Amino acid sequence: MSLTDARWARIEPLLLGRTPRRGDRRRDRHAPLFTSIPEAERYVRKYTVSHPVPAGNYPPRAYDGLTETRFENWEDHDAFFASENYRTLVNPDEARFIDMESVAVMVTEEKKVM
């Protein structure tokens, strides 16, 4: 599925202009870019962006941000990351603020306890 002119008008400003701080970029530029592609609505069940906050009696932060992306199944996961829109628009933007050498990836299955 290709981008319509209307969708491109929404995401083009996100690709150009000022370079925000890392946390700002993930939340304020990259997240809207991520959610603007049709494949996000089609395949992604949950997408969250979190940043550490100062918390007394806890160790200093060990990371600058956490992103959680959930899919219904592996087929949706694979289709999303293989899509042209992800590969040509979203993935290149990640290199602008993610240090891929220090990224930790976790694949989990959630079990509700309470």
Secondary structure, 3 states (H helix, E strand, C coil): CCCCHHHHHHHHHHHCCCCCCHHHHHHHHHHHHHHHCHHHHHHEEEEEEECCCCCCCCCCCCCCCEEEEEECCHHHHHHHHHCHHHHHHHHHHHCCCCCCCCCCCCCCCCCCCC
